[in-house]
Amino acid sequence: MAKKPRVNPSKLKSTLISIQSRFETGKVDKMADIGEMYMTGMIAAMGIGNNGYITKFNAPENFTVNDLLKLADISNTDVELIWKVVKKQALQNYKKRDISNLLGDEESLDDNSK
């Protein structure tokens, strides 16, 4: 059985209040800034493994809806404020997908639409 992490309740409460405040004042530019705040407590509070936690906060496009709802819930933060930051950062990281080879050539597309 995995050993339970030792969480400092006072430090966790302070961190969650700070997270809420930072989102509400628009001071969060990237999710990694939040992920660095009392990692041990946040990992335990979110119920995410260490590797998943680091991956998601460094590459927010990997967050699930459930993760965002959980973060909003535990920090008492409007999920839309969190989503705004996640979406902005994910769009910056996103590489446009070229599917032109799946669509065929332009002429056949025009013929099919008539």
C-alpha positions as CSV (number, residue, x, y, z in Angstrom):
1,M,0.0,0.0,0.0
2,A,1.3,3.4,-0.9
3,K,2.4,5.7,1.9
4,K,0.1,8.7,2.4
5,P,1.9,12.0,1.9
6,R,2.3,14.2,4.9
7,V,0.3,17.3,4.2
8,N,0.5,20.4,6.3
9,P,-3.1,21.6,6.6
10,S,-2.2,25.2,7.3
11,K,0.1,25.4,4.3
12,L,-2.4,23.7,2.1
13,K,-5.2,26.2,3.1
14,S,-2.9,29.1,2.5
15,T,-1.9,27.7,-0.9
16,L,-5.5,27.2,-1.9
17,I,-6.4,30.8,-0.9
18,S,-3.4,32.1,-2.8
19,I,-4.4,30.1,-5.9
20,Q,-8.0,31.6,-5.7
21,S,-6.6,35.1,-5.3
22,R,-4.2,34.8,-8.1
23,F,-6.8,33.6,-10.6
24,E,-9.3,36.2,-9.5
25,T,-6.8,39.0,-9.9
26,G,-5.6,37.8,-13.3
27,K,-2.1,37.1,-12.0
28,V,-1.8,33.6,-13.4
29,D,0.0,33.6,-16.8
30,K,0.8,29.9,-16.9
31,M,-0.4,26.9,-15.0
32,A,3.1,25.9,-14.1
33,D,3.2,28.9,-11.7
34,I,0.2,27.2,-9.8
35,G,1.8,23.8,-10.1
36,E,4.9,24.9,-8.2
37,M,2.8,26.0,-5.2
38,Y,3.1,23.4,-2.4
39,M,3.2,20.4,-4.7
40,T,2.9,17.8,-2.0
41,G,-0.3,19.2,-0.7
42,M,-1.7,19.9,-4.1
43,I,-1.0,16.5,-5.4
44,A,-2.8,15.0,-2.4
45,A,-5.7,17.4,-2.7
46,M,-6.2,16.8,-6.4
47,G,-5.7,13.0,-6.1
48,I,-3.3,13.0,-9.1
49,G,0.0,11.1,-9.3
50,N,3.2,13.0,-9.2
51,N,4.1,12.5,-12.9
52,G,0.5,13.3,-14.0
53,Y,0.5,16.5,-11.9
54,I,3.8,17.7,-13.3
55,T,2.7,16.9,-16.9
56,K,-0.6,18.6,-16.6
57,F,0.7,21.8,-15.0
58,N,3.5,22.1,-17.5
59,A,1.4,21.2,-20.5
60,P,-2.2,22.3,-19.6
61,E,-3.7,20.8,-22.8
62,N,-3.4,17.5,-20.9
63,F,-5.8,18.6,-18.2
64,T,-9.1,16.8,-18.2
65,V,-12.4,18.5,-17.5
66,N,-12.5,16.6,-14.2
67,D,-9.1,18.0,-13.3
68,L,-10.2,21.5,-13.9
69,L,-13.4,21.0,-11.9
70,K,-11.4,19.5,-9.1
71,L,-8.9,22.4,-9.0
72,A,-11.8,24.9,-9.1
73,D,-13.6,23.0,-6.3
74,I,-10.6,22.7,-3.9
75,S,-9.5,26.3,-4.4
76,N,-13.0,27.8,-4.4
77,T,-12.3,29.4,-7.8
78,D,-14.6,29.9,-10.8
79,V,-13.7,27.2,-13.2
80,E,-14.1,29.7,-16.1
81,L,-11.1,31.7,-14.7
82,I,-9.0,28.6,-14.7
83,W,-10.2,27.5,-18.1
84,K,-9.3,30.9,-19.6
85,V,-5.6,30.4,-18.5
86,V,-5.5,26.8,-19.6
87,K,-7.1,27.5,-23.0
88,K,-4.7,30.4,-23.7
89,Q,-1.6,28.4,-22.8
90,A,-2.9,25.3,-24.7
91,L,-3.5,27.3,-27.8
92,Q,0.0,28.7,-27.6
93,N,1.4,25.1,-27.4
94,Y,-1.0,23.7,-30.1
95,K,0.5,22.7,-33.4
96,K,-2.0,22.9,-36.2
97,R,-2.8,19.5,-37.7
98,D,-2.6,19.1,-41.5
99,I,-5.3,16.8,-42.7
100,S,-5.2,17.8,-46.4
101,N,-4.0,14.3,-47.4
102,L,-7.3,13.0,-45.8
103,L,-9.5,15.4,-47.7
104,G,-8.2,14.7,-51.2
105,D,-7.5,17.4,-53.8
106,E,-9.5,20.6,-54.1
107,E,-11.2,19.6,-57.4
108,S,-12.8,16.4,-56.0
109,L,-14.1,18.4,-53.0
110,D,-15.7,20.9,-55.3
111,D,-17.2,18.2,-57.5
112,N,-18.8,16.5,-54.4
113,S,-20.3,19.7,-53.1
114,K,-22.3,20.3,-56.3
